[in-house]
Amino acid sequence: MADWLNLEGKVVIVTGGASGIGNHVVTTLKDAGATPVIADISVETGEERDGIFCTKCDVTSKESVEAMVAAVVDKYGKLDAIVNNAGVNLPRLLVDVQGEKPQYELDEKSFNIMFNINVKGLMYCAQAAAKQMLKQGGGVIINMSSESGKEGSQGQSAYSATKGACDSFTRSWAKELGKYNIRVVAVAPGIMEATGLRTPAYNEALAYTRGVKPEDLSTDYTKVIPLGRDGKLDEVGNLVAFLVSDRSSYVAGTTYNISGGKSRG
Protein backbone atom coordinates (compact mmCIF):
# COMPACT_ATOMS: atom_id res chain seq x y z
CA MET A 1 0.00 0.00 0.00
CA ALA A 2 2.82 2.39 0.88
CA ASP A 3 4.20 2.54 -2.69
CA TRP A 4 0.77 2.93 -4.29
CA LEU A 5 -0.35 5.73 -1.96
CA ASN A 6 2.97 7.58 -2.17
CA LEU A 7 2.58 9.18 1.26
CA GLU A 8 6.31 9.49 1.88
CA GLY A 9 7.05 12.83 3.53
CA LYS A 10 3.41 13.87 4.02
CA VAL A 11 2.94 15.44 7.46
CA VAL A 12 -0.43 14.55 8.98
CA ILE A 13 -1.84 15.69 12.33
CA VAL A 14 -4.25 13.25 13.99
CA THR A 15 -6.21 14.80 16.86
CA GLY A 16 -7.12 12.32 19.57
CA GLY A 17 -4.26 10.29 18.13
CA ALA A 18 -3.03 8.78 21.39
CA SER A 19 -5.75 6.13 21.66
CA GLY A 20 -8.71 4.43 19.99
CA ILE A 21 -9.43 4.92 16.30
CA GLY A 22 -7.01 7.86 16.20
CA ASN A 23 -4.09 5.71 17.30
CA HIS A 24 -4.86 3.13 14.60
CA VAL A 25 -4.98 5.93 12.03
CA VAL A 26 -1.57 7.12 13.22
CA THR A 27 -0.10 3.61 12.95
CA THR A 28 -1.58 3.03 9.49
CA LEU A 29 -0.25 6.35 8.22
CA LYS A 30 3.21 5.61 9.59
CA ASP A 31 3.24 2.14 8.02
CA ALA A 32 2.20 3.72 4.70
CA GLY A 33 5.21 6.04 4.76
CA ALA A 34 3.61 9.24 6.02
CA THR A 35 4.83 11.35 8.94
CA PRO A 36 1.93 11.35 11.40
CA VAL A 37 1.75 13.61 14.43
CA ILE A 38 -0.13 12.65 17.59
CA ALA A 39 -2.15 15.62 18.87
CA ASP A 40 -3.86 14.82 22.14
CA ILE A 41 -4.67 16.35 25.49
CA SER A 42 -2.88 13.42 27.16
CA VAL A 43 0.58 14.03 25.64
CA GLU A 44 3.23 16.70 26.01
CA THR A 45 4.54 18.75 23.10
CA GLY A 46 7.90 17.46 21.96
CA GLU A 47 7.63 13.95 23.35
CA GLU A 48 7.77 10.97 21.02
CA ARG A 49 5.81 7.74 21.04
CA ASP A 50 7.34 4.96 18.97
CA GLY A 51 9.23 7.60 17.03
CA ILE A 52 6.12 9.70 16.40
CA PHE A 53 6.18 13.39 17.32
CA CYS A 54 3.50 14.48 19.80
CA THR A 55 1.93 17.82 20.54
CA LYS A 56 -0.41 18.60 23.41
CA CYS A 57 -3.75 19.98 22.33
CA ASP A 58 -7.08 20.85 23.90
CA VAL A 59 -9.31 21.16 20.85
CA THR A 60 -11.82 23.31 22.74
CA SER A 61 -9.19 26.04 23.09
CA LYS A 62 -8.40 28.12 20.01
CA GLU A 63 -5.05 29.10 21.48
CA SER A 64 -4.12 25.47 22.13
CA VAL A 65 -5.12 24.44 18.60
CA GLU A 66 -3.11 27.26 17.03
CA ALA A 67 -0.10 26.31 19.17
CA MET A 68 -0.47 22.69 17.97
CA VAL A 69 -0.33 23.68 14.31
CA ALA A 70 2.56 26.07 14.98
CA ALA A 71 4.54 23.33 16.74
CA VAL A 72 4.12 20.97 13.80
CA VAL A 73 5.04 23.60 11.21
CA ASP A 74 8.02 24.64 13.31
CA LYS A 75 9.27 21.03 13.34
CA TYR A 76 8.44 19.93 9.80
CA GLY A 77 8.01 23.17 7.87
CA LYS A 78 4.55 22.26 6.55
CA LEU A 79 1.22 20.54 7.19
CA ASP A 80 -0.14 18.31 4.44
CA ALA A 81 -3.26 17.00 6.19
CA ILE A 82 -5.18 16.96 9.43
CA VAL A 83 -7.48 14.22 10.67
CA ASN A 84 -10.02 15.78 13.04
CA ASN A 85 -10.63 12.66 15.09
CA ALA A 86 -10.90 13.95 18.67
CA GLY A 87 -14.42 13.46 19.98
CA VAL A 88 -16.60 12.36 22.85
CA ASN A 89 -19.89 10.48 23.16
CA LEU A 90 -22.08 10.63 26.26
CA PRO A 91 -25.25 8.49 25.85
CA ARG A 92 -28.25 10.55 26.96
CA LEU A 93 -32.04 10.38 26.51
CA LEU A 94 -34.00 13.48 25.63
CA VAL A 95 -36.44 12.49 28.40
CA ASP A 96 -35.88 9.88 31.11
CA VAL A 97 -39.38 8.49 30.69
CA GLN A 98 -38.91 5.80 33.34
CA GLY A 99 -37.61 8.38 35.80
CA GLU A 100 -35.11 5.93 37.26
CA LYS A 101 -31.81 7.51 36.25
CA PRO A 102 -32.13 11.25 35.64
CA GLN A 103 -28.35 11.47 35.23
CA TYR A 104 -28.82 9.93 31.79
CA GLU A 105 -31.22 12.64 30.65
CA LEU A 106 -29.72 15.21 28.28
CA ASP A 107 -28.76 18.36 30.16
CA GLU A 108 -26.74 21.48 29.54
CA LYS A 109 -23.50 20.02 30.91
CA SER A 110 -23.47 16.87 28.76
CA PHE A 111 -24.73 18.82 25.73
CA ASN A 112 -21.95 21.40 26.08
CA ILE A 113 -19.22 18.79 26.53
CA MET A 114 -20.15 17.05 23.27
CA PHE A 115 -20.69 20.20 21.23
CA ASN A 116 -17.56 21.93 22.56
CA ILE A 117 -15.31 19.02 21.57
CA ASN A 118 -17.10 17.56 18.55
CA VAL A 119 -18.27 20.76 16.87
CA LYS A 120 -16.38 23.80 18.17
CA GLY A 121 -13.17 21.80 18.46
CA LEU A 122 -13.60 20.51 14.93
CA MET A 123 -14.01 24.08 13.67
CA TYR A 124 -10.95 25.37 15.52
CA CYS A 125 -8.75 22.56 14.16
CA ALA A 126 -9.99 22.88 10.58
CA GLN A 127 -9.60 26.65 10.70
CA ALA A 128 -6.02 26.59 12.00
CA ALA A 129 -5.02 23.88 9.55
CA ALA A 130 -6.67 25.64 6.60
CA LYS A 131 -4.80 28.87 7.33
CA GLN A 132 -1.50 27.00 7.11
CA MET A 133 -2.58 25.09 4.00
CA LEU A 134 -3.53 28.36 2.27
CA LYS A 135 0.07 29.52 2.74
CA GLN A 136 1.35 26.30 1.19
CA GLY A 137 -1.07 26.12 -1.71
CA GLY A 138 -3.08 23.08 -0.66
CA GLY A 139 -3.80 20.27 1.76
CA VAL A 140 -6.40 17.82 3.02
CA ILE A 141 -8.82 18.13 5.96
CA ILE A 142 -10.45 14.88 7.07
CA ASN A 143 -13.28 15.05 9.61
CA MET A 144 -14.20 11.96 11.63
CA SER A 145 -17.96 11.61 11.52
CA SER A 146 -20.20 8.65 12.41
CA GLU A 147 -23.04 6.70 10.84
CA SER A 148 -25.19 8.14 13.65
CA GLY A 149 -24.84 11.53 11.97
CA LYS A 150 -26.84 10.17 9.04
CA GLU A 151 -29.14 7.67 10.73
CA GLY A 152 -29.68 9.08 14.21
CA SER A 153 -29.16 6.85 17.23
CA GLN A 154 -31.36 5.96 20.19
CA GLY A 155 -29.92 7.44 23.36
CA GLN A 156 -27.28 9.35 21.42
CA SER A 157 -29.23 12.25 19.92
CA ALA A 158 -26.78 15.00 20.90
CA TYR A 159 -23.79 12.98 19.71
CA SER A 160 -25.61 12.26 16.44
CA ALA A 161 -26.34 15.96 16.07
CA THR A 162 -22.64 16.80 16.44
CA LYS A 163 -21.82 14.35 13.67
CA GLY A 164 -24.58 15.78 11.48
CA ALA A 165 -22.85 19.12 11.97
CA CYS A 166 -19.56 17.48 11.02
CA ASP A 167 -21.03 16.28 7.70
CA SER A 168 -22.50 19.71 6.99
CA PHE A 169 -19.22 21.46 7.83
CA THR A 170 -17.48 19.07 5.44
CA ARG A 171 -19.75 19.91 2.52
CA SER A 172 -19.59 23.66 3.12
CA TRP A 173 -15.85 23.89 3.73
CA ALA A 174 -15.16 21.85 0.61
CA LYS A 175 -17.06 24.46 -1.40
CA GLU A 176 -15.18 27.30 0.26
CA LEU A 177 -11.68 25.83 0.05
CA GLY A 178 -11.70 23.73 -3.10
CA LYS A 179 -10.54 26.64 -5.27
CA TYR A 180 -7.44 26.84 -3.09
CA ASN A 181 -6.52 23.18 -3.63
CA ILE A 182 -7.70 22.19 -0.15
CA ARG A 183 -9.85 19.06 -0.09
CA VAL A 184 -12.29 18.54 2.79
CA VAL A 185 -13.78 15.07 3.30
CA ALA A 186 -15.28 13.06 6.14
CA VAL A 187 -15.22 9.43 7.29
CA ALA A 188 -18.24 7.90 9.05
CA PRO A 189 -17.50 4.62 10.85
CA GLY A 190 -20.35 2.35 11.88
CA ILE A 191 -20.10 -0.37 14.53
CA MET A 192 -16.40 -0.98 15.10
CA GLU A 193 -14.32 -3.47 17.05
CA ALA A 194 -13.50 -2.49 20.62
CA THR A 195 -11.13 0.46 20.97
CA GLY A 196 -10.48 -0.05 24.65
CA LEU A 197 -12.11 3.31 25.40
CA ARG A 198 -15.60 2.09 26.25
CA THR A 199 -15.83 2.09 30.03
CA PRO A 200 -18.35 0.24 32.22
CA ALA A 201 -19.91 3.65 32.94
CA TYR A 202 -20.40 4.27 29.22
CA ASN A 203 -21.93 0.83 28.71
CA GLU A 204 -24.26 1.37 31.66
CA ALA A 205 -25.44 4.69 30.24
CA LEU A 206 -25.90 3.29 26.74
CA ALA A 207 -27.77 0.25 28.01
CA TYR A 208 -30.17 2.39 30.03
CA THR A 209 -30.90 4.63 27.06
CA ARG A 210 -31.61 1.49 25.00
CA GLY A 211 -33.83 -0.08 27.67
CA VAL A 212 -31.61 -3.13 28.23
CA LYS A 213 -29.07 -4.40 30.74
CA PRO A 214 -25.37 -3.70 30.01
CA GLU A 215 -24.72 -7.41 29.46
CA ASP A 216 -27.52 -7.54 26.89
CA LEU A 217 -26.12 -4.90 24.53
CA SER A 218 -26.27 -6.65 21.17
CA THR A 219 -23.13 -8.05 19.58
CA ASP A 220 -24.90 -10.22 17.02
CA TYR A 221 -23.87 -8.21 14.00
CA THR A 222 -25.28 -10.68 11.47
CA LYS A 223 -28.74 -9.23 12.18
CA VAL A 224 -27.88 -5.59 11.61
CA ILE A 225 -24.80 -5.43 9.35
CA PRO A 226 -24.98 -6.85 5.80
CA LEU A 227 -21.31 -7.87 5.91
CA GLY A 228 -22.09 -9.77 9.11
CA ARG A 229 -19.32 -8.41 11.33
CA ASP A 230 -18.04 -5.32 13.07
CA GLY A 231 -15.55 -3.03 11.37
CA LYS A 232 -11.83 -3.23 12.02
CA LEU A 233 -9.96 -0.16 13.21
CA ASP A 234 -7.28 -0.73 10.60
CA GLU A 235 -9.98 -0.55 7.92
CA VAL A 236 -10.74 3.00 9.03
CA GLY A 237 -7.02 3.72 9.00
CA ASN A 238 -6.72 2.41 5.45
CA LEU A 239 -9.57 4.64 4.27
CA VAL A 240 -8.03 7.70 5.90
CA ALA A 241 -4.65 6.93 4.33
CA PHE A 242 -6.29 6.76 0.90
CA LEU A 243 -8.06 10.08 1.45
CA VAL A 244 -4.83 11.75 2.55
CA SER A 245 -3.10 10.53 -0.59
CA ASP A 246 -3.19 12.06 -4.05
CA ARG A 247 -4.94 8.87 -5.21
CA SER A 248 -8.13 10.53 -3.94
CA SER A 249 -7.35 13.87 -5.57
CA TYR A 250 -10.89 14.36 -6.95
CA VAL A 251 -12.68 13.46 -3.72
CA ALA A 252 -14.06 16.43 -1.78
CA GLY A 253 -17.18 17.53 0.07
CA THR A 254 -18.44 14.04 0.81
CA THR A 255 -18.70 11.69 3.78
CA TYR A 256 -17.39 8.17 3.24
CA ASN A 257 -19.47 5.57 5.08
CA ILE A 258 -17.50 2.66 6.47
CA SER A 259 -20.28 0.66 8.10
CA GLY A 260 -20.41 -2.71 6.34
CA GLY A 261 -23.52 -1.66 4.45
CA LYS A 262 -25.50 -0.86 7.61
CA SER A 263 -26.14 2.81 6.88
CA ARG A 264 -26.83 5.04 3.94
CA GLY A 265 -24.06 6.49 1.78
DATA-V87791 format. One record per residue. RES is the residue in one small letter. PHI is phi in radians with two decimals (999 if undefined). OMEGA is omega in whole degrees, -180 to 180 (* if undefined). Layout:
BEGIN
res=RES phi=PHI omega=OMEGA
res=RES phi=PHI omega=OMEGA
END
This chain:
BEGIN
res=m phi=999 omega=-175
res=a phi=-1.00 omega=-178
res=d phi=-1.16 omega=-177
res=w phi=-1.17 omega=-178
res=l phi=-1.37 omega=179
res=n phi=0.93 omega=-179
res=l phi=-1.63 omega=-177
res=e phi=-0.91 omega=176
res=g phi=1.49 omega=179
res=k phi=-1.36 omega=-179
res=v phi=-1.63 omega=-173
res=v phi=-2.29 omega=173
res=i phi=-1.41 omega=173
res=v phi=-2.14 omega=178
res=t phi=-1.31 omega=-173
res=g phi=1.11 omega=-173
res=g phi=-1.44 omega=-177
res=a phi=-1.49 omega=-177
res=s phi=-2.74 omega=173
res=g phi=1.06 omega=180
res=i phi=-1.00 omega=-178
res=g phi=-1.00 omega=-180
res=n phi=-1.16 omega=177
res=h phi=-1.18 omega=176
res=v phi=-1.08 omega=178
res=v phi=-1.01 omega=-179
res=t phi=-1.10 omega=180
res=t phi=-1.10 omega=179
res=l phi=-1.09 omega=179
res=k phi=-1.10 omega=-180
res=d phi=-1.10 omega=-180
res=a phi=-1.50 omega=175
res=g phi=1.78 omega=180
res=a phi=-1.36 omega=175
res=t phi=-2.01 omega=-179
res=p phi=-1.36 omega=175
res=v phi=-2.19 omega=177
res=i phi=-1.51 omega=174
res=a phi=-1.94 omega=-173
res=d phi=-2.78 omega=179
res=i phi=-1.24 omega=-175
res=s phi=-1.63 omega=-179
res=v phi=-2.01 omega=177
res=e phi=-1.97 omega=-180
res=t phi=-1.08 omega=179
res=g phi=1.78 omega=178
res=e phi=-1.29 omega=177
res=e phi=-2.19 omega=175
res=r phi=-2.15 omega=-176
res=d phi=0.93 omega=178
res=g phi=1.38 omega=-178
res=i phi=-1.84 omega=-179
res=f phi=-1.16 omega=-179
res=c phi=-2.08 omega=173
res=t phi=-2.46 omega=-180
res=k phi=-1.22 omega=179
res=c phi=-2.70 omega=169
res=d phi=-1.82 omega=-172
res=v phi=-1.15 omega=179
res=t phi=-1.42 omega=180
res=s phi=-1.95 omega=179
res=k phi=-1.03 omega=-179
res=e phi=-1.13 omega=179
res=s phi=-1.15 omega=179
res=v phi=-1.14 omega=179
res=e phi=-1.13 omega=177
res=a phi=-1.15 omega=178
res=m phi=-1.06 omega=-180
res=v phi=-1.11 omega=179
res=a phi=-1.08 omega=-180
res=a phi=-1.12 omega=-180
res=v phi=-1.21 omega=180
res=v phi=-1.16 omega=178
res=d phi=-1.10 omega=-178
res=k phi=-1.42 omega=-172
res=y phi=-1.92 omega=177
res=g phi=1.45 omega=-178
res=k phi=-2.93 omega=174
res=l phi=-2.49 omega=-177
res=d phi=-1.49 omega=-177
res=a phi=-2.76 omega=172
res=i phi=-2.31 omega=175
res=v phi=-1.91 omega=-178
res=n phi=-1.44 omega=-173
res=n phi=-1.78 omega=-176
res=a phi=-1.00 omega=-179
res=g phi=-2.94 omega=-180
res=v phi=-2.53 omega=179
res=n phi=-2.29 omega=177
res=l phi=-2.05 omega=-179
res=p phi=-1.04 omega=-180
res=r phi=-2.59 omega=173
res=l phi=-1.55 omega=173
res=l phi=-1.10 omega=178
res=v phi=-2.36 omega=175
res=d phi=-1.40 omega=-173
res=v phi=-1.04 omega=-179
res=q phi=-1.26 omega=178
res=g phi=1.24 omega=-176
res=e phi=-1.63 omega=-177
res=k phi=-2.44 omega=-177
res=p phi=-1.07 omega=179
res=q phi=-1.18 omega=179
res=y phi=-1.78 omega=172
res=e phi=-1.66 omega=-177
res=l phi=-1.03 omega=179
res=d phi=-2.34 omega=-175
res=e phi=-1.10 omega=-177
res=k phi=-1.11 omega=-178
res=s phi=-1.17 omega=177
res=f phi=-1.03 omega=-177
res=n phi=-1.14 omega=179
res=i phi=-1.03 omega=-178
res=m phi=-1.18 omega=-178
res=f phi=-1.28 omega=178
res=n phi=-1.13 omega=-178
res=i phi=-1.43 omega=-170
res=n phi=-1.40 omega=-177
res=v phi=-1.97 omega=-180
res=k phi=-1.12 omega=179
res=g phi=-1.09 omega=177
res=l phi=-1.05 omega=-180
res=m phi=-1.12 omega=180
res=y phi=-1.02 omega=-177
res=c phi=-1.19 omega=179
res=a phi=-1.11 omega=-178
res=q phi=-1.13 omega=-179
res=a phi=-1.13 omega=179
res=a phi=-1.16 omega=-178
res=a phi=-1.09 omega=179
res=k phi=-1.08 omega=177
res=q phi=-1.23 omega=-179
res=m phi=-1.15 omega=177
res=l phi=-1.10 omega=178
res=k phi=-1.16 omega=-175
res=q phi=-1.53 omega=-178
res=g phi=1.67 omega=176
res=g phi=2.71 omega=179
res=g phi=2.87 omega=-178
res=v phi=-2.32 omega=174
res=i phi=-2.00 omega=-180
res=i phi=-2.03 omega=-179
res=n phi=-1.78 omega=180
res=m phi=-1.52 omega=180
res=s phi=-1.74 omega=180
res=s phi=-2.86 omega=176
res=e phi=-1.06 omega=180
res=s phi=-1.15 omega=177
res=g phi=-1.20 omega=178
res=k phi=-1.72 omega=-171
res=e phi=-1.74 omega=-168
res=g phi=1.35 omega=-178
res=s phi=-2.75 omega=-179
res=q phi=-1.04 omega=179
res=g phi=1.40 omega=-178
res=q phi=-2.37 omega=-174
res=s phi=-1.14 omega=-179
res=a phi=-1.18 omega=177
res=y phi=-1.05 omega=179
res=s phi=-1.04 omega=179
res=a phi=-1.12 omega=178
res=t phi=-1.13 omega=-179
res=k phi=-1.37 omega=170
res=g phi=-1.11 omega=176
res=a phi=-1.12 omega=178
res=c phi=-1.02 omega=180
res=d phi=-1.11 omega=-179
res=s phi=-1.22 omega=173
res=f phi=-0.96 omega=-177
res=t phi=-1.03 omega=-180
res=r phi=-1.12 omega=-177
res=s phi=-1.23 omega=-179
res=w phi=-1.14 omega=177
res=a phi=-1.08 omega=179
res=k phi=-1.25 omega=180
res=e phi=-1.30 omega=-168
res=l phi=-1.80 omega=-177
res=g phi=-1.00 omega=-178
res=k phi=-1.14 omega=179
res=y phi=-1.80 omega=178
res=n phi=1.16 omega=174
res=i phi=-1.95 omega=179
res=r phi=-1.62 omega=177
res=v phi=-2.12 omega=-179
res=v phi=-2.41 omega=178
res=a phi=-2.34 omega=178
res=v phi=-2.17 omega=-176
res=a phi=-2.10 omega=177
res=p phi=-1.20 omega=172
res=g phi=-1.70 omega=179
res=i phi=-1.28 omega=-176
res=m phi=-1.99 omega=174
res=e phi=-1.08 omega=-176
res=a phi=-1.03 omega=177
res=t phi=-1.69 omega=-175
res=g phi=1.55 omega=-177
res=l phi=-1.73 omega=-180
res=r phi=-1.37 omega=-177
res=t phi=-1.58 omega=173
res=p phi=-0.98 omega=179
res=a phi=-1.14 omega=178
res=y phi=-1.13 omega=-179
res=n phi=-1.10 omega=178
res=e phi=-1.13 omega=180
res=a phi=-1.13 omega=-179
res=l phi=-1.11 omega=-180
res=a phi=-1.08 omega=-180
res=y phi=-1.10 omega=-179
res=t phi=-1.21 omega=178
res=r phi=-1.72 omega=178
res=g phi=1.31 omega=179
res=v phi=-2.31 omega=174
res=k phi=-1.45 omega=-179
res=p phi=-0.92 omega=-178
res=e phi=-1.27 omega=-178
res=d phi=-1.77 omega=175
res=l phi=-1.04 omega=-170
res=s phi=-1.14 omega=171
res=t phi=-2.19 omega=178
res=d phi=-1.55 omega=-172
res=y phi=-1.30 omega=-179
res=t phi=-1.11 omega=-178
res=k phi=-1.49 omega=-173
res=v phi=-2.13 omega=-177
res=i phi=-2.08 omega=-178
res=p phi=-0.93 omega=179
res=l phi=-1.35 omega=171
res=g phi=1.33 omega=180
res=r phi=-2.74 omega=174
res=d phi=-1.39 omega=179
res=g phi=-1.44 omega=178
res=k phi=-1.69 omega=-177
res=l phi=-1.06 omega=178
res=d phi=-1.16 omega=178
res=e phi=-1.19 omega=174
res=v phi=-1.17 omega=178
res=g phi=-1.03 omega=179
res=n phi=-1.11 omega=179
res=l phi=-1.14 omega=179
res=v phi=-1.07 omega=180
res=a phi=-1.05 omega=177
res=f phi=-1.08 omega=-178
res=l phi=-1.22 omega=175
res=v phi=-1.21 omega=-173
res=s phi=-1.32 omega=177
res=d phi=-1.29 omega=175
res=r phi=-1.14 omega=180
res=s phi=-1.90 omega=-169
res=s phi=-1.13 omega=179
res=y phi=-1.93 omega=180
res=v phi=-1.77 omega=178
res=a phi=-2.77 omega=173
res=g phi=1.24 omega=-178
res=t phi=-2.30 omega=176
res=t phi=-1.95 omega=179
res=y phi=-1.48 omega=172
res=n phi=-1.30 omega=172
res=i phi=-2.37 omega=-170
res=s phi=-2.34 omega=178
res=g phi=1.13 omega=-180
res=g phi=1.55 omega=-175
res=k phi=-1.29 omega=-175
res=s phi=-2.18 omega=-177
res=r phi=-1.21 omega=177
res=g phi=-1.39 omega=*
END
